[in-house]
Amino acid sequence: MVGFLRVMLIGVLSFSTSLVMAAGPEPARLKVSRDKAITFLKNSQNEDGTWTFSEAAGISALVTTALIESGVPLDDPTVAKALNRLSAFCQEDGRICSARSNHAGYETAIALMTLQAANKSGKYDEQINKAGKFLRSLQFDESKDVKPSDLSYGGAGYSPDGGRPDLSNTAFMIQALKAAGAKDDDPAIQKALTFVSRCQNLESEYNTSPAAAKINDGGFYYTVAAGGSSPSGKTQDEGLRSYGSMTYAGLKSMIYAGLTPKDPRVKAALDWIQKNYTVQNNPGMGDNGLYYYYQLFAKALDTADLAQVKDSTGKTHDWRKELADHLFTLQQDNGSWVNSKSNRWFEGAPNLVTAYTLLALKNCESAPLKD
């Protein structure tokens, strides 16, 4: 968001002027690491253009996006084959996934962003438009007879066949709609903001849910719907504990919805980040979902135009350099990354984790702040 940090409250986070560039990772080291990862992904592609599983459209879309964002051209044989297969996943109702997928929302959002990244000369306009309409159809709103007072309102889940909405799917939906050209004030994004706000541990006029004041630390958890859930656990009084990946997903989503640091929701999220800053683990979750956390950490801080983060001790961190340097140490000899300590959320799969890492490294590239 342009000028996001120009109104940042003093003492919460450190930031630079538009004339200052954060150091970021050493370019030569970044290139070596990225090239090794690209080679690994090219070598691990299935014959049909997918990665890992032939029907795993979401993983293949993430890998394809990571390759494109890492500078692999669209006419590269690996990318071209992947895009052809991704196009074949497109269904008439707009979803982009296997017909048997139970994760149509998540996979369609990821695939939409992939096709948008590859959409030269409007080649994928039709598929992108249909996918956007499908994602909007997943939202819990008046079209499903869900009222604004309902804690599910504005959220999105894995599929159109019921279930409950969650912050992870909702954040992907928001990012995908923004990639497809939706504005901050788009009704779907503003409805989603209602749900996002209720997944924050912050009692306010935007969140009067039963769990809002029980922890009140400004962080986010998985879902407020259907009684609420946080994989980080609950307190004795049924408070839903905040954790890292969802807090960065929440911050990113609020920025996409047009909020600024003047808003108490953003200020509270940034306070939580200041107090829980780390590149060593996923705060509140340890090694679980670690690389998903890294990808969200980098995307959210980059979207917020943050050059540096000042932690609760007053130490200033060049997060781009710190994260990238840490990721370099975790890269396997074959160029991949894998979560060797936890397979939760499929992070034992090197193709998925390598894609997460390349996307994080893209956001670690040094860039001057925007005016």
N, C-alpha and C positions, 0 to 999 in steps of 0.2 A: 504494500500500500504506500503510495507516494506521501512522503512527509510523515510517516507513522511515528517516527521517534522525535519529531520536532517538538512534540508536546509531552514527552515522557517526563514523569514526575521525578524530581531530583532525589537521588539516594536509593532508588529502586534498582535501576540497571544503568550501567555505564554505556555511553554510546559516543560515536564520532561524528564530526561534521561532514558535510558532503565532500570536503577537500581531503579527508583522511581515509586511507585504505588500511584495513586490518591486514596483518602479516599473512595469515593463512598458511597452508602447507607449502613446503618447498616444491616449486613447479616440476623440477626434474624427478623428484621422488614420486610425486603424484602421477606423472606420466608413466613411469616404470610400473607402478602398482596397477594403474588402470589398464595398461597394455596387457599385462599378465592376466588380468581378470577377463578382458575381452577375448583373449585367446582361449581361455578355459571355456567360456560360454559358447564360443564358436564350435569348439570340439565336442561339447556335450549336447548339442542340438540333436533331437530325434530326426529321423529321415523325413517325417511328415511336416517338419517345421516347428514342432512344439518342443517344450522342455519338460523333463521329469515324467509326466503322464500325458498321454496323447489327448485326453479330454480335459486337461487342466488349463483352461483358457486364461485363468487369472495369473497363474505362474508364468505362462508364456508371454502374456501381455506385459507383465512387470519386467521380464528379461528383455523383451523387445524395446520397451521404453528406455531401460537402462542403457542398452547399446546405442540407441539413437542419441540420448542425452550425453553419452560419452564420446560422441563424435563419429560413430560408425555411419557411413552414408546410406541413404535409403536404397541405393542400387547395389549395395553389398549383397552377395548371394545369401548370407545368413539372414540378414534383415528382410530381404525381399521374400525369401521363403516363409519367414515367420509372419509377415504381413498378409501373404496369400492365405495362409492357414487361418489367421485371425479373421479375415474376411469371410471365410467359410463357416465360422462360428456364428455369424450374424443371422438372426432369425427374423421372421416377418414382423413380430410384435416389438422388435427393437432390442431385445436382449442379445448379448454377445457371450455365448457360453454353450456348452454341451446341452443337448435336450434333456439330459438326465441330471443336470447340475442342481444342487441344493443351495447354491450360493450365487444366484443369478444377479442380485444387486451388486455385490462386491465385484464380481467378475466383469459385469457390464461397465461399471464405473472405471475400473482400471483399463479395460479395453478401449473405452471411449477416449481416455487420455492418450493412449498409444496411437490410435488412429488420428487424433488431432495433431499429435507431434509429427505425424507422417503425411499430413493433409496438404500436399503441394497441389496447387491449381485446382483445389476443390475436389480432389479424387474421391475422398471419403465423406463428402458432405451429407449424402443421403443416409449413410449408416450412422453418422454422428447425430443427425437430427432425430432419427428414430430411437437411438439409444438414450438421448436426452429425455424424450417423451416417456420412454419406459421407466427411467429412473424417477421421474416425477410421479409416475403412477404408483410407485412403491410407498410414497410418503403417507404417513398417517395424518389425515386431515379431513375436511368436510366431505370430500369425495368418498370417504369410507365411514361417514357418519361419526367421525371423531371430533369432539368439541375442543376448543382451545383450553378449556379447564382440565382436560384429560392429560395425564402425565406422559402419554404416548404421543401427544400432538406434535407434529412437525418432524418426527424422527423417521428413519428408514431402517429396514431390516434386510435380511439376506434374500428374501424372495417375496413375490406378490401373494403367496398362498397362506398368509397369516403369520403367526409368530409374534415377536415383539421387536420394536426398534432398539437400536443401540448406537452409542456414540461413534464407534469405529465405522460402521456402515454409513452413518449420517455424514461423518466427516469426508469419507470418500465421495459420497453423492455431491456434497457442496463443492469439493475441489473439481470434480468432473464437470458439473454445470458451469463453474467459472471458466474452466478450460474451453468449454464450448461457446463461451461468449456471454453468459448470464451476468447481469449487473448486481451490485451490492443489494439493491432494493428489489430484486426479483422476488415475487411472492413466495416461491418455493424456498429460497434461501432465507428469507425472513421467518418463515414458519419453522425452518430447521433451526434457526437461532433460538427460538423458543425452547426447543428440545435440548439443544446444547447447553443453554443457560441453566436448565433444570438438572443437568448432570454435573453441575459444579457444586462443590461444598462451600456454598456461600448463600446465606439468607439475605434476600433483597426483594425489591418489588418484582423482580423477574423470576424469583424462585422462592415459592412458599411451600415446596414439597415437604413431606414429613421428615426427610433426612437433611434438609437444607442447613439447619443450625447445629446439628449434632457434632460435627467436626469443624466446619466453618474455617477451613484453612486455605480456601481459594483454589485447591486442586480439583481435578476431575476424576470420575470413575466411569465404568462401562455403560451402565444404563440406570435410569430412574424408573423405567417402566416395569410393569408386572411385579411390583414389590421391590424393585431395585436389585442391582447386582454389582459386585466389585470382586474381581479375582484377587485383589489385595486383602480381602476379608472385611469383617465388620467389627466394630467396637462392641462393648457389652450392652450399650443402649441402642444397638442396631444402626449405628452410623456406618456409612459406606466409605471405606478408606480410599483416599486419593492415590494415584500412582502416575509414574512418569509419562508413559506413552499416551495415555488418554489426556493428560494435562496439556501436552504439546499439541495433540489433535484438537483439543478445545480451543487453545489459543489461536491456532491456524484458522479454525473455522470462524471464530469471532472477527478476525481481521478480514477474512473474505466477505463477511456479512456487513462490513463497513464500520465496525467499532474502532475507537481510538483509545489511547491510554487514559483519557479523561473518564472513560466509562469505568465504574467500579468493578465490573466483571473482569475487564482486562487488567486493571491494576492488581486485583487479587491473584489472578493467574501468574502475573509477573512476580509478585511477592513470593508465591510458592516456588517458582523456578529459581529465584534468588536463593531461597533457603535450601533447595534440594538439588542444586547444580552438580552434575557429575557426568563423566563419560565412562565411568567404570562399571556401572550397572544401570538397570531400569529401576529407578527409585520406587520402592514399595513392592517390586516384583523380583528383584535380584537379577538372576540370569534368564528368567522367563521372558520371552518376547523381546530379547535384548536388541536384535538387529532391526526389528520393527520400530523399536524405540529410537535407535540411531537415525533411521530414515526420517521419522517424525520430528525429532530434535532438530536436525539440520534444516528440514523444510520449514518448520515453524519459525525458527530464529532468522533464517534467510528471508522469509516472507515478511517478517517484522522489521527488516532492515537493520537488524542488530549487528554491530561490529564486534562488540564485547559484552560480556556479562560480568557484573560485580556480584560475588557471592555474599553470603550472610556474614562472613568474617571481614569483608571489605576488600578481598583479593579480586583483582580484575583478570578475566580470562579471555584470551583470543580463542573463542570456541571453535572456529574453523580449523586452526592449527592443532589445537588439543585433540579434537575428535579425529581428524585425519591422521595425525601421528599415532594415535592409539590404534586406529584401524589398520594402519600399515603393519604394526607388530602382530596383528591377529591373522594376517593373510597366510594361507597355506602355500606350500611349495608349488602346487599345481596352478596357483593363481586364484583359487576360490576362497570363499569364507564359509564357515559353518559354525553353528552354535554347538560346541562340543560339550557344553554343560547342561543343556536343556533342549529337548526336542519338542517342547510345548509350542503349539501353533505352527507346527511343521518346520521349525528352525533347524532340524537335523538335515534338511534338504539343501545341498550346496547351491543349486541353481537359484532358488528363491532368496537365500541369504546373500549370495553374491550380487543379485539384482538390487536388493535393499541397500547394500553397501555402496555400489556404484552410484545409486541415486543420492545417497548421503554425501559421497565425495563430490558429486556435481555441485551441491549446495555449499561445499567447503571451499570452493574456488574463491580466491580473493576478488572482491569487487568493491568499488567505491559506493558509499551510500547514495541513494537517490535524493534529489531535491524535492 
